[in-house]
Amino acid sequence: AVTVLNDDMPGTLIFEVDEVHTTEGVMATIGIRRIRGTCGEVSCSYHTESVSAVPGRDYTHSTGLITFQHGESHHTIQIPILVSQDVQVEHDETFKVVLTAPSPGVKFDAETNGGEEAAICDVIIVSNSKPGISRWLAKHCNRDKVIEGCQLWVAQFSDAFYCGGSAEEQSEAGAFAWFLHSVSLVWKLLFALVPPEGFAGGWLCFWTALCFIGLTTAVVADMANLLGCCLGIPNDITAI
C-alpha cells in the first residue's frame, strides 16, 4: 500500500499531548504539531487561562502569536512556572494553554480538546509536598486564590467610591453621573460586601448575593407599602 500525503493544504494544528506535567521553578515546554499539510506560512494566537493555578503566583500569564514557516510541522512555546510561597503544602494546580484565531485555511482537530474552534492543553503543576493535613487543606483552600480574592474584595470598596468605578471614568463624569453616583453610593458600598467568586468555588459569592438581593427586595417592598399607605394607593397597585 502506498500512502500519499497532501502537503498542499495549510494544515491542522494540535497539541502534542492533551496534558503537560511540570514542577515549580522551571519553564514548561508545550509542543504544537502541524498535521495534514504544511503548505505556506500559517499562524495562530495562544494564551493561558487560569483553572486552579493563579497567574502571577503559580505561573506567568502568557499570550502571543505562533508562526509556522512553509514546510514547518513542529513548534514549541514556553510558559514560566513560578515558585510559590506555599511550595511545601500546595496541592497539584492547573492552568490551560489555548490556541485560537488561526490564519485562513488552518483548522483545529475536532476530535481534540477545544473542538474546531480552539485547541486546549492542560498544564498541571505537580506538588512536591508530602501527603498530610497541610496538603489536604491546600487541596480544599488554595492560598493563592484566597490572597487574590482578598485583593479583589478590597478593590471592590475602592471602586465603589469612584464615580463610574475607576479614576479614569470619574475624570470624565458629568453632573448627572455624579448625581446617580451620590444616590447609589450606599448601595454600592453595601453590595461591595459580597465576596468575589474566588472563594469556595463561587458558592460564597452566590449565597451572599442571594441574601443581599432578598434584603433589597424586602426593603423596596416595605417602602412601596409605606408610600401606598400614605397616598391611599391600593395594595394591588403598589405591588406592581
Backbone torsions as a table, in degrees:
resi	resn	phi	psi	omega
1	ALA	NA	141.7	179.5
2	VAL	-115.3	126.1	178.8
3	THR	-100.1	124.2	180.0
4	VAL	-103.3	120.6	179.4
5	LEU	-92.2	130.8	179.4
6	ASN	-92.8	101.1	-179.9
7	ASP	-93.5	5.6	-178.5
8	ASP	-85.3	-0.6	179.7
9	MET	-98.6	150.3	178.4
10	PRO	-66.9	-24.0	172.4
11	GLY	106.2	176.7	178.5
12	THR	-121.8	134.6	-178.2
13	LEU	-101.0	129.4	177.4
14	ILE	-139.6	158.4	171.3
15	PHE	-80.0	148.5	177.6
16	GLU	-60.2	-40.8	178.5
17	VAL	-137.5	155.8	179.5
18	ASP	-78.9	-23.5	-178.9
19	GLU	-133.3	136.4	175.0
20	VAL	-120.8	125.4	177.6
21	HIS	-100.2	133.2	-178.0
22	THR	-143.5	176.6	178.4
23	THR	-126.0	172.6	-177.2
24	GLU	-74.8	148.5	175.7
25	GLY	80.8	18.1	180.0
26	VAL	-129.0	176.2	172.5
27	MET	-99.4	119.5	177.5
28	ALA	-80.8	122.7	-179.3
29	THR	-101.3	122.3	-178.8
30	ILE	-114.6	122.4	-178.4
31	GLY	-90.9	141.5	179.1
32	ILE	-125.8	131.5	-179.4
33	ARG	-111.2	148.3	175.6
34	ARG	-114.5	111.0	-175.3
35	ILE	-117.9	168.3	176.8
36	ARG	59.2	38.5	176.6
37	GLY	128.9	139.8	178.4
38	THR	-135.2	32.5	-176.1
39	CYS	-84.2	127.3	174.1
40	GLY	81.0	173.7	176.6
41	GLU	-89.7	127.6	-179.5
42	VAL	-130.3	163.7	-179.0
43	SER	-152.5	166.9	172.4
44	CYS	-158.2	162.8	178.6
45	SER	-95.4	155.2	174.1
46	TYR	-137.7	153.4	175.1
47	HIS	-156.5	161.4	177.7
48	THR	-100.0	150.5	177.3
49	GLU	-132.5	134.2	-179.1
50	SER	-74.7	141.7	169.6
51	VAL	-117.6	-81.5	172.9
52	SER	-108.6	-24.2	175.2
53	ALA	-75.5	146.6	-175.7
54	VAL	-106.9	123.0	177.7
55	PRO	-63.4	139.2	-177.7
56	GLY	88.8	-14.5	178.4
57	ARG	-121.0	-42.1	179.9
58	ASP	-104.4	-29.7	179.2
59	TYR	-154.2	166.1	178.6
60	THR	-94.3	121.0	177.7
61	HIS	-61.4	130.3	-173.9
62	SER	-131.1	141.7	172.4
63	THR	-138.6	159.4	178.3
64	GLY	172.1	-173.7	-178.9
65	LEU	-121.4	130.4	177.3
66	ILE	-104.5	130.3	-179.1
67	THR	-122.7	126.8	173.9
68	PHE	-102.9	125.1	175.7
69	GLN	-75.8	166.4	178.0
70	HIS	-56.5	127.1	179.8
71	GLY	84.4	-9.2	-179.5
72	GLU	-80.7	133.6	-174.8
73	SER	-122.4	0.0	-178.1
74	HIS	-144.1	141.0	179.1
75	HIS	-147.7	154.9	176.9
76	THR	-131.1	150.5	171.2
77	ILE	-125.7	152.5	-177.8
78	GLN	-123.1	132.7	-179.6
79	ILE	-117.4	120.6	178.1
80	PRO	-67.8	127.6	175.7
81	ILE	-100.8	122.7	-174.6
82	LEU	-86.7	161.5	176.1
83	VAL	-92.9	116.5	-177.7
84	SER	-79.6	152.9	175.9
85	GLN	-66.7	-21.1	-179.3
86	ASP	-101.0	31.4	-173.0
87	VAL	-56.6	-27.0	-176.4
88	GLN	-84.8	-13.4	-175.0
89	VAL	-128.5	-5.9	-175.2
90	GLU	-70.3	152.2	174.2
91	HIS	-92.3	170.3	175.1
92	ASP	-57.5	137.6	-178.5
93	GLU	-128.9	153.7	-170.9
94	THR	-132.2	144.0	165.8
95	PHE	-140.9	170.1	-176.1
96	LYS	-116.6	148.1	167.6
97	VAL	-111.7	125.4	-172.2
98	VAL	-120.4	130.9	173.3
99	LEU	-99.3	131.0	179.7
100	THR	-142.5	177.6	171.9
101	ALA	49.5	59.7	178.3
102	PRO	-72.5	155.2	177.2
103	SER	-69.3	161.7	-175.1
104	PRO	-52.9	133.1	178.3
105	GLY	92.1	-20.3	-179.2
106	VAL	-82.0	141.2	-177.7
107	LYS	-122.5	163.9	168.0
108	PHE	-110.1	152.2	-176.7
109	ASP	-76.5	121.3	-179.0
110	ALA	-66.0	-18.8	-177.3
111	GLU	-86.7	-6.2	-177.7
112	THR	-104.6	171.2	-179.6
113	ASN	-61.6	124.8	-176.7
114	GLY	109.6	-21.5	177.4
115	GLY	67.1	-149.6	-177.2
116	GLU	-78.8	-15.0	-175.3
117	GLU	-89.0	-24.1	-175.7
118	ALA	-161.8	171.6	171.4
119	ALA	-126.0	133.8	-173.6
120	ILE	-127.0	133.5	175.2
121	CYS	-124.0	129.3	177.2
122	ASP	-88.3	128.1	177.0
123	VAL	-108.1	119.5	-176.8
124	ILE	-107.4	119.3	176.3
125	ILE	-88.2	108.2	-173.6
126	VAL	-76.4	132.2	-179.8
127	SER	-73.7	143.5	175.7
128	ASN	-97.4	-2.3	-175.3
129	SER	-78.3	156.7	178.3
130	LYS	-87.4	149.8	178.0
131	PRO	-57.4	140.7	179.7
132	GLY	169.6	-173.8	-177.8
133	ILE	-63.4	-40.9	-178.5
134	SER	-61.8	-42.4	179.7
135	ARG	-69.6	-36.8	177.5
136	TRP	-62.1	-42.2	177.8
137	LEU	-65.4	-39.4	179.4
138	ALA	-63.8	-33.4	179.0
139	LYS	-64.8	-38.1	-176.3
140	HIS	-97.8	-8.3	179.4
141	CYS	-144.8	92.2	-177.8
142	ASN	-73.5	111.3	-175.5
143	ARG	-59.8	-40.3	179.9
144	ASP	-63.4	-39.7	177.4
145	LYS	-65.3	-38.7	179.8
146	VAL	-65.3	-44.4	179.2
147	ILE	-62.6	-44.6	178.6
148	GLU	-62.1	-40.8	179.2
149	GLY	-64.6	-39.8	178.3
150	CYS	-64.3	-39.6	177.7
151	GLN	-64.0	-41.3	177.7
152	LEU	-66.9	-36.3	-179.7
153	TRP	-64.2	-44.4	177.0
154	VAL	-62.9	-39.7	-179.9
155	ALA	-63.9	-29.1	178.6
156	GLN	-61.2	-37.9	-179.7
157	PHE	-71.6	-42.4	178.9
158	SER	-66.4	-37.6	178.2
159	ASP	-66.9	-32.0	-179.0
160	ALA	-65.1	-29.6	-179.3
161	PHE	-77.0	-21.6	-179.9
162	TYR	-80.7	138.3	173.6
163	CYS	-74.2	113.4	-177.1
164	GLY	96.8	-7.7	175.6
165	GLY	95.7	-6.5	179.2
166	SER	-156.5	163.1	179.6
167	ALA	-64.0	-35.8	179.6
168	GLU	-65.3	-45.5	179.1
169	GLU	-66.4	-37.5	-178.9
170	GLN	-64.2	-37.3	-179.0
171	SER	-65.0	-21.0	-179.3
172	GLU	-106.6	4.3	-175.7
173	ALA	-74.6	142.2	177.5
174	GLY	-96.0	-174.3	-176.9
175	ALA	-63.4	-41.4	-178.1
176	PHE	-66.8	-38.5	178.0
177	ALA	-63.8	-39.5	177.5
178	TRP	-66.1	-36.4	177.7
179	PHE	-63.0	-47.8	179.2
180	LEU	-63.7	-37.1	179.1
181	HIS	-64.2	-42.2	-179.4
182	SER	-65.3	-39.5	-178.8
183	VAL	-68.7	-37.6	-173.1
184	SER	-97.1	1.9	-174.9
185	LEU	-59.5	-41.9	-179.5
186	VAL	-60.9	-42.1	-179.0
187	TRP	-69.3	-36.6	177.3
188	LYS	-61.3	-45.0	179.5
189	LEU	-67.1	-36.9	179.4
190	LEU	-63.1	-47.9	-177.2
191	PHE	-78.6	-11.4	172.1
192	ALA	-68.0	-16.5	176.5
193	LEU	-70.3	-18.1	178.0
194	VAL	-68.5	122.2	-176.9
195	PRO	-68.6	154.1	176.3
196	PRO	-62.3	165.7	-175.0
197	GLU	-73.5	-5.6	-178.0
198	GLY	-73.3	-13.4	-179.1
199	PHE	-88.9	132.4	173.7
200	ALA	53.7	38.8	177.1
201	GLY	65.3	21.3	178.7
202	GLY	93.6	-11.3	-177.1
203	TRP	-69.0	-36.3	178.5
204	LEU	-63.7	-41.4	176.1
205	CYS	-62.4	-44.1	-177.8
206	PHE	-61.6	-51.2	-175.3
207	TRP	-71.3	-36.7	177.5
208	THR	-66.1	-44.1	177.8
209	ALA	-62.2	-39.0	179.2
210	LEU	-62.9	-41.3	177.8
211	CYS	-64.5	-41.8	-179.9
212	PHE	-67.1	-36.9	177.1
213	ILE	-64.8	-41.8	177.7
214	GLY	-63.8	-40.5	178.1
215	LEU	-63.4	-44.3	179.1
216	THR	-63.0	-41.6	178.6
217	THR	-61.9	-41.7	179.7
218	ALA	-65.2	-41.6	179.3
219	VAL	-64.2	-45.2	179.8
220	VAL	-63.1	-40.1	179.3
221	ALA	-63.8	-42.9	178.9
222	ASP	-65.0	-40.4	178.3
223	MET	-64.8	-38.6	178.3
224	ALA	-65.4	-40.5	178.3
225	ASN	-65.0	-41.3	178.1
226	LEU	-64.2	-41.8	178.1
227	LEU	-64.2	-42.5	178.4
228	GLY	-63.9	-37.1	179.3
229	CYS	-66.8	-41.6	-178.7
230	CYS	-68.8	-35.7	-176.1
231	LEU	-97.9	-1.4	179.9
232	GLY	71.6	30.7	-179.9
233	ILE	-88.4	133.9	-179.9
234	PRO	-60.8	152.6	-179.1
235	ASN	-60.5	-33.7	-179.6
236	ASP	-63.5	-33.0	-179.9
237	ILE	-77.2	-43.9	-179.6
238	THR	-65.3	-28.7	178.3
239	ALA	-64.1	-31.1	179.3
240	ILE	-72.3	NA	NA
